[in-house]
Amino acid sequence: MKPFFSSVLLAFALSATADTTQNYPVSELYVMSMSSAELVDGNQLVLNGINRKVIWFTDRPARESGVADTRIFIANWPKGTDSFQVDPPNAVIVGALEDGTEVELPLELTEPEWSEDSLTLTVLPLDEPLPNSLSLSHAHLFIDNSTECRDGEPALLCTWCGHECFKPVVRKKVGKDQTESTQH
């Protein structure tokens, strides 16, 4: 496993048991897993066999985490004044080529189109030009979101700003080696 992917998994594991008793500005990361991802025409990312849940977690010091329904996550994409439609998120798609080589591509994501078992996104490169086509297996899309609502919740999870919320379950540390789940 590459160091980048191992680091992301470690960060997620640490976030699930951290103390979240105080309010801090939050920056969150969303993780979508899928069986395969294809880059088509150098600007269309097609995600196939998408897991029905999106995992999210916040940066320190908040260290919150939860899961959300993928369809609701995508439905909330254009909602709110700080939406992903207004300010497209940065992301990294990680997966394996046919020969087993792991690939990470930094992207900007726009224009999601959901179908029964796939999601198509228009993408722009963040640094180097993208290849015209690419097929990845066992792929994961890490989506960054640096916005927050007035109550400090992640913008796509917000209950205050007027758009629909997918009511994530948050795990927080309540004592040594114990966690508590709460519904937002």
N, C-alpha and C positions, 0 to 999 in steps of 0.2 A: 504494500500500500504506500502511495506517495506521501511525503511529509505534509503537504498542503491538506490533503483529505484527512489524514490522521489528526492534524491540528484542529480542523473544524469539528470532528467527532469529539475530541477531548473538550473543546470549548462548550459543546452542547451538553456533554455529561456534567461538567462543572456547573453550568447554568441551572440545571434541574434541581440542585440542592442548595443554592445560595440564599442568603438572607434578603428578603424583599420588604422589610418592615417600614422603610422610609420612602418618600417620594423623591425621585430624581428624574432629570431629563433622560429619555430613553432613546436608544438607537437599536433597531432590531434587524434580525436576519431571518429570512424565510427560506425553508429548504423543501424543494419538491423533488421526489424520486420517481423515476420512470424506467421502463425496460429498455427504451432506446430513444435516441435523439438524432435528428438529421438536419444538417444545414443544407438548404436548397437555394440555388441562385445567389449565393453569397449574402443573402439578407433575410431569409425566412428560416426560422428555427421551428421544426416540427417535433413535438414531444409525444411519444407513443407509449401506451401502457402506463399511464400516470397513476400513481398511488392516490387514493381518494382522500388522503389527509395531507395537509401542509403542516410541517413542524415549524415553529417559530421560537426564537429566544432573543433576549435583550443582552446588550453589552453590560459590563459592570458600571456602576455599582448596583444597578437594579436586579440583574440576574433572574429574570422571569422567563418562563417557558410554557409552551402549550401546543395544542394541535387544533387545526381548523379544517372544515370541509373545503376541498379544493374548488368545487363549483362556486361556493359563496365567496371564497377568496378572489376568484376571477371576476365574479359579478360586482365586487366592490372596487375593482380596478379604476373605473372612471368616477367614482363618487367622492365628493368632498373637495374643498378648495385646495388641498395639498395632495390630490390624488396622483396615482401613478400615470394617469392620462395627462395631467397638467405638468408634472415633473417626472419623466420616465426614470425608472430605477436602473441602477447598475447591477450587474449580475455576473456570475461565472458559471458556465456549463462545464461539468467534469464528467468524463466517461472514458471508455476504452475503445480503441480502434480494433479492427478485426485481428490484428497480430498481437493484441494485448497491451500495446503501448497506451499509457494514460495521457489524456489531453485535457488541458484547461484553457478555455477561451473566455476572456473578459468581454462583456457585451453591455450595451444599453438596450432595454426591452421596451417595445411599443406595440400597440394594436393587437391585443390578444384575441384570438378567435377559437372558441371552445366547440368541439364536436363530441360525439359519444365517448370516445376513448383517446382523444388526442387534443393537443393544444398547439396552435400555430401562433408564433410571435414574429413581428418584424424586428430585426436586430441591426444595430450599428456597432462597429468595432470600438473598443475603448482605447486600444493602443495600436497594435499591428493590424494590417488588412486581414480580413477573414478569407479563408479558402472558398472557392465557388461551391464546393459540395464536400460533405463529410458525414460519415455515419458512426455513431457512438453507441455502445451497449452499456447496460448497467449505469445509466446516467443520473446525475443529480444537478439540479439548478439551484444555486445559492443566490438569493435576491436580497439586495441591501435596501433599507428604507431608513432615511435619516430624519424623517418628519415625525412630529408628535402632536397630539391634540392638547387642549388646555388642561385636561385632567391628568396628563402625563402618560396616557395609554398610547400604544402604537397607533398610528393614523388609520390603518386598515382595520384595527380592532376597536376603534373609538366608539363609545356610547354617547358622547356629548355633542358631537359635531353634526348630528342629524342624519348621517347615512347609516345604513343597516350594519349591524355588528354580528359577527359569528360567534359571540359569547365563548371565548376560549377558556379552557381549564388552565389555571395557573397553579404550579406547585411551588410552595415556599417552605423554607426550613422553619420548623417550630421547636426543635430540640435536637439534642445529639442523636444523629442517625434516624431521625423521624422527619417525614414530610407530610404536609397537609395539602389537599386539593381544594381549591375554591372556584366557584363559577363566577365569572365577571358579569 
